Amino acid sequence: MKKKILVTGGAGYIGSHVVRQLGAAGYDVVIYDNCSTGSAQAVLHGDLIIGDLADLDTLYRVFFQHQFTAVLHFAASLNVPESVAHPLEYYANNTRNTLNLLRCCSDMGVNQIIFSSTAAVYGQPVTNPVTESTPTEPINPYGRSKLSCEWLIRDYATASSLRYVILRYFNIAGAEPGGRLGQMSKNVSHLIGVACNAALKRQPGIRIFGTDFPTPDGTAIRDYLHVEDLATAHLDALRYLEQGQESQILNCGYGQGYSVRQVIERVKVISGIDFPVIETDRRPGDPACVITSADRIRQVLGWKPKYNDLDLIVYTTLAWEMRQKGAIPNSIAQPKLTTQPKVA
């Protein structure tokens, strides 16, 4: 009998890639998503139920109808500037709805959960790379709302049989290399997606928010992770819990950093298109540099990423976006996997 997994937010960007891999691995998947930012077209496996985590009646009904062995929880709001402008909405959608989900898990005896967290819980790290023992001092409501979710999960696990893996993501980008999945939201906010849209003339150019950070070229540095490798980390985490292992909090990234200017330059080179770049002030809540240490997730889960290459991340994003326009991405050459240099 197949193990039945509930995936909240499984019609979204990251969740849909995980659902595809779960289906390919033989799991029976139920996706629970309000499709406010996700898309039913992104669900390639399993059964999609349109619902909101704020709707406890519907959520309980789904739990009653299925006997889940584990929950993978992606559903959340995740735009940092938006969280600064609308903090109450972020605590409601992220923290309160995680509480609702945990109530259902408690009442229905589901004792395994994998939670989609974020590097934003670390705030502005004093030192890099960031490890799991780095103090959590989020500097924006998004990070604080996700850290509150972590606390809920950890406190409930202490009082129950719940076991968890909390994955703290760094910057996710890229698309499924086969062209079946990518970022479907029209309101793309992450740097690589925005830069690719600029290269494809969907917008007049791109803004650099802050050129006076204490970094080598003055722009913010981030650790970019291919979405397919992140999805694989979730399946590794699920198998880990299925083996009866203890709860874990793990960073998920490559341990390499690239500045905003570096990313924009690679998009220009790979697309072959020069587009305007406008320099402007920093955004509220943006740290200067966040790079992870990926040692622990490799050791604990045996995670072996396959797409650790900035050029490949950019290429798959460009190819996906071109397909969405009905174009065949044969004008861009697929890069070979290489090891990119670190940024100090």
N, C-alpha and C positions, 0 to 999 in steps of 0.2 A: 504493500500500500504506500502510495506516495505521501510524503510529508507535506502538509498544507501550511503555507506561509501567508501571513497578511503583510502587505506592503502599503503603508500610507504614503500618499504623494507619489505613487508609482507611475502616474502619467506625466510626471515632470521630467526635467532634463536628466538628472542623476538617477532618479528612481526608475525611469524607463529602461536605462541601460542595465540596471541591476535586475529588473524583471526579465529582460531578454536572456541574461546569463542564467538566472534561476530556471527559466523554462528549458534552456538548453541542457541544464544539469539534471533535469528530470523532476523538479519540484512542481507541486500543484500550487498555483499562485492566485490569490485574490487581491485585487488592487482597489484601494479605497481612496478616492480623490475627488475634490470638488471641481477640478478642471478650471480653476480660476487663472492659473498660469500654465497648467499642463494641458495635454491634448490627448483625446481618445485615440487618435491616429498613432500615437507613440507607444501604445500598448500592443506589443507583438506576441505576448503570451498571457495566459490566464484570463480571469473574469474581472471586468471592470465594474465597480459599483460607484455610482456618482453619489457622493455624500461628504458632509463636512464633519470634522471632529468636534465642532461645537454642538452638533446634533446628537446628544447622548442616546436618544430613543433609537435612531437609525443605527448608530454605532453598536449598541447592545444587541440589536436584532441581527446584525452581521455576525457578531461573536456567537450568538445562539445558533445561528444556521450552520456554522462551520466549526470544526474542531481544530483550531490553529495550534501548531507546535511552537511557533515563534512569530515575532513581529519585527519587521524592519520599518523604522519610523523616519520618513523623509519630510513629511508635510510640514511646511514652515514658510514664513516670510523671511527674506534674506538680503534685502537691500539696505546697506548701511546708512546712506543719507536719508532714505525714506524713514528708517527707524528713528533717526534724530528728530525728524519732523512729526512723526506719528508714533510716539513710544507706547501709548496705551494699546493701539492696535497690535503692536508687536508682542507685548506681553500676553494679550488675549490669544492671538493665533499661535504663538509659540509655546508659552509656558502653561497657560490654562488648558490648551488643547492636549498637551502632553499629559497633564494631570488627568484629563478625561480618559485618555487612552490607558493610562496605568490603572485607573479604576476598573475598566473593563478587563484588563489582564488579571487583576486581582480577583474579581468576581468569577471569572471563567477559567481560572487555573492555568493561565499561560505564563510560563516562568522563564522565558528566554526573549530578550529584546536587544536589537542592535540600533543604536541611536546615531543619527546624523548630526554631529556637532560641528564646531568650527574653530579655526585658529583665532578667531576674534575674541575668544575667551581669555587669551593671553594679553590683549591690549597692546601696549607699546613695550615689547620686551627690552630689557636692559642689555641682554646679551643674546647673540645668535651663534649657533643654531638653537632653536627652541626645543626643549625636551619636555616629557610629560610631567616632570617635577618643577618646571618653570612656574612661578606664581601666576595664578589666574587673576588678572586685574583688567577686565574689559573696559574700554573707553567709550562705548556707544551702547544704546539700548538693544541693538541686535545681539551683540556679544553677551550682554547681561541677561537677556531673555533666554539665550541658549545655555548659559551657565546655570541659570535657575532650573532649567530642564534637567541638566546633569545632576544637580543636587536632589531633585525629586526622585530621580531614578536610583541614585545611590542610597538615599534615606529609605526608600521603600525596599530596596534589596536587603538592607541591614535588618529590616523587620520581617522579611519573608524569604521564600525560596527563590526569588527572582535572581537570575544571573544575566549579566549584560556585557556587551562590548560597546563602548562609546568611542566613535571614530571622530577625531578632530581634524577636519579637512583644511587644507590650505587652498590655493586658487585652482579651481577646476575649469578645464577647457577641453577643446577637441571634440571629435565626433566619432561614431562607430566607423571603422575603416571601410566596411562594406557598403556604406552609404545609406543604411536603413534608419539610423537614428542620429539625432544631433539636437542642438538647441532650437526648440520650436517657438519659444516665446517671442513675440514681436518687440518686447521691451528688454532687449539684451543690454546688460549693464556691465558685464565683465570686460576687461581690457581687450583681450584677444578677439572676442566677438565684435566689439565696437570697431576695432581697427580693421577687421575683415569687411565689415559693412561699409567703412569708409573707402576701402580699396575697390569694392564693388559698386561704388557711386550711389549707395543707398542713403548716404548722408554727405554733407559738403566737406567734412573733415573730421578730425578728432581733437579733443582737448586733453592736455596734460594738466592734471590738477596738482600743482605744486612742483616747482623746480628748485626749491631751496631746502630740500631735505638734507640731513647730514649723511649723504651717500656719495659715491664717486662721481656720478653725473648729476646729482641734485634731484633726481626723481626717485619715487618710491620703488622698493625692491620686494618682489614676491616670489614664492615657491610655486611654480605652475605644475599641475598634475593632470595627466590625461584621464578623461572620464572613464575609459575602459579599464584602466588600471585601478581606479577607485572602485569600480563595480566589482572587480575581482577580489579586492580587499574585503568587501561585504560577504561574498561567498566564503572566503577563507574564515571570516569571523563566525559565520553561521556554522560551518563545520566544526570550528573550535568549540563553540558552545554545545553542539550536539555530542561532542566527545566527553561532556561533563566537566570541562575545564572551568577555572575560576574567572570571575569578572575582571575586565580590563578596561583601561582608558589608554588609547593609542593615537599618536599623531599619524597622519596620512599625507605624505608628500614625498618628494624625491631627495630633499636635502640640498637643493641647488636654487640659487636666486638669480632673477633677471630683473633689470630695471625697466621702467616704463619706456624709456627711449630705446633700449635694446629690443623690446618686444615689437614696438612700432617699426623699427628698422627691418626686422625679420619679416614682418608682414609685407612691407614694401618690396623687399627682395624676392620673396617667394611668389607674390602676386604679379610682380613686374609693373606695379602701378605706384606712382608717387601721388600722395594726397596731402592736403593741407593739414598742418599740425599747429594748434593754437595753444599757447602757454597761458595758464591762468592760475588763480590762487588755489591753495589747498582746500580740500573739502573737510568739513567737520568730521572728526572721528577717524581719520586715516593715519595709521602709524607709518613710520619711515621705512622700516625693514622688518620682514617676518620670514624667516627661513626655518624649516623644521629639521630635527634629527630623525631620520627614518630607521634608526637601528632597532628600536624596540619592536615595531610592527613586523619587521622582517624576522626577528628572532622568535617572537611569540606565535605569530600566525603562519610563519613560513612564506610570507608574501613575496612574490617574485614579479615585479612590474616588467612589462614588455615594451612600453612606449615612452621611455624616459628620454625624450628628445624634443626640444623646443620647436625645431623646424617641422617635425612630424605633427605636433600638436597644432601648429598654425596651418599646415597643409590640410589636415583632415577637417579643420574648421572651415577653411576656404572652399574645399571641395563640397562639403555639405551645403554651405550657403549658396554656392553656384547651382547645385541641383535644385534648391528651393526656387530658384529663378527659372528653372527649366533648361539651364545650360549644362553642357557636358564639360566637366573639369579637365579637359585634355590640354589646356593651355598652360597648366602648371605642372611641373615635374615633381613626382613624389620623391622626397628626400630619403637618403639612406639613413638608417639608424646610426647615430654617432653619439659620442659623449660630449656634451656641451661644457664649456669652461664655467667654473663657479665665479660668482661676483663676490668680492670681499665685503 
